[in-house]
């Protein structure tokens, strides 16, 4: 594996944005209830990041990283996090996800190849086709594995 240098940063950012657009189309943002119409900063249960990222995207504004949004799968709330350094994490997003840095359920990162260029890899370094519809099965399997472990 080659190390990443400063010249790679624009590519990593663009690839992260491309992956964000693909992921949010597959795993749409959910609205987090705000029963008292509180300002997000006043209530730790209201995720200000979840509100801001979709507003930025819908207005075609420059996205701030890390990009975070909540989604619901199989009746559970999860959070996607996309970094500008080329990593994608799916983690708990409900009340159990409010602790600092909850464990990832699914994780991929960009790795630089020996001859230049990048590919997405899993935590063990195996190349993964991403974004690609085939990865949706793997994501669903990881979600189900988590759900099975807590039931």
C-alpha positions in Angstrom: 0.0 0.0 0.0 1.2 3.5 -0.9 0.8 6.4 1.4 -1.6 9.2 0.6 -0.1 12.6 -0.3 -1.5 16.1 -0.5 -2.1 15.7 -4.2 -4.6 12.9 -3.5 -6.8 15.0 -1.2 -9.0 16.6 -4.0 -9.7 13.1 -5.4 -10.5 11.7 -2.0 -13.0 14.5 -1.4 -14.6 14.1 -4.8 -14.9 10.3 -4.4 -16.4 10.8 -0.9 -19.0 13.2 -2.4 -19.8 10.7 -5.2 -20.3 7.9 -2.6 -22.4 10.1 -0.4 -24.8 10.9 -3.3 -25.1 7.2 -4.1 -25.6 6.1 -0.4 -28.2 8.8 0.3 -30.2 7.6 -2.7 -30.1 4.0 -1.4 -30.4 4.9 2.3 -32.5 8.1 2.5 -32.4 10.4 5.5 -35.2 10.1 8.0 -36.7 13.0 9.9 -35.9 12.9 13.6 -39.0 13.8 15.6 -38.8 17.2 17.3 -42.1 17.3 19.3 -41.3 20.5 21.2 -39.9 22.4 18.1 -36.7 22.9 20.0 -33.6 24.4 18.5 -31.3 21.5 17.8 -28.5 22.9 19.9 -30.9 23.0 22.9 -31.7 19.3 22.8 -29.1 16.6 22.6 -31.7 14.1 21.1 -32.1 16.3 18.0 -29.2 15.7 15.6 -28.3 19.1 14.1 -25.9 17.3 11.7 -28.8 15.3 10.3 -30.7 18.5 9.6 -27.8 20.5 8.1 -26.4 17.9 5.7 -29.6 17.5 3.8 -30.3 21.2 3.7 -26.8 21.7 2.2 -27.3 18.9 -0.3 -30.8 20.1 -1.4 -29.5 23.7 -1.9 -26.4 22.4 -3.8 -24.2 24.1 -1.2 -20.6 23.0 -0.5 -20.8 20.0 1.8 -19.0 20.1 5.1 -17.3 16.9 6.2 -17.8 14.6 7.9 -21.2 14.1 6.2 -23.7 12.4 8.6 -27.3 11.4 8.3 -29.7 9.1 9.9 -31.6 6.3 8.1 -34.0 3.6 9.1 -33.5 0.0 8.2 -35.6 -3.0 9.5 -37.2 -0.8 12.1 -33.9 0.5 13.6 -32.2 3.9 13.2 -28.6 3.9 11.9 -26.2 6.7 11.0 -24.0 7.0 7.9 -20.8 8.9 8.2 -18.8 9.8 5.1 -15.4 11.5 5.6 -13.5 13.6 3.1 -10.5 11.2 3.4 -12.4 8.4 1.8 -14.1 6.4 4.5 -17.7 5.3 4.9 -19.2 4.0 8.2 -22.6 2.7 9.1 -23.2 2.7 12.9 -25.9 2.9 15.4 -28.0 6.0 15.1 -30.7 5.8 17.8 -30.3 6.6 21.4 -27.6 3.9 21.7 -25.7 5.7 19.0 -25.6 8.9 20.9 -22.5 7.9 22.8 -19.2 9.0 21.3 -18.0 6.9 18.4 -20.3 3.9 18.5 -19.0 0.7 17.0 -19.2 0.4 13.2 -21.7 -2.0 11.7 -20.2 -1.5 8.2 -17.0 0.2 7.2 -15.1 0.8 3.9 -12.1 3.0 3.1 -10.2 4.1 0.1 -6.8 2.5 -0.2 -4.1 3.7 -2.6 -2.8 1.0 -4.9 0.9 0.2 -5.5 0.8 1.8 -9.0 -1.4 4.7 -8.0 -5.1 5.0 -8.2 -7.5 4.0 -5.4 -9.9 1.2 -4.5 -12.4 0.7 -1.8 -11.5 -1.9 0.8 -13.0 -3.5 3.8 -11.3 -3.4 7.2 -9.2 -6.4 6.3 -7.9 -4.7 3.1 -9.9 -6.8 0.6 -11.0 -4.8 -2.5 -14.7 -4.1 -2.6 -16.8 -2.9 -5.6 -18.2 0.3 -4.3 -20.4 2.1 -5.0 -22.1 -0.8 -6.7 -25.5 -2.4 -6.2 -23.9 -5.7 -5.2 -22.7 -4.1 -1.9 -26.3 -3.5 -0.8 -26.6 -7.2 0.1 -23.5 -7.0 2.2 -24.8 -3.9 4.0 -28.1 -5.6 4.7 -26.3 -8.7 5.9 -24.3 -6.6 8.4 -27.4 -4.9 9.6 -29.2 -8.2 10.1 -26.1 -9.7 11.9 -26.3 -6.7 14.3 -30.0 -7.1 14.8 -29.7 -10.8 15.5 -27.0 -10.1 18.0 -29.2 -7.9 20.1 -32.3 -10.0 20.0 
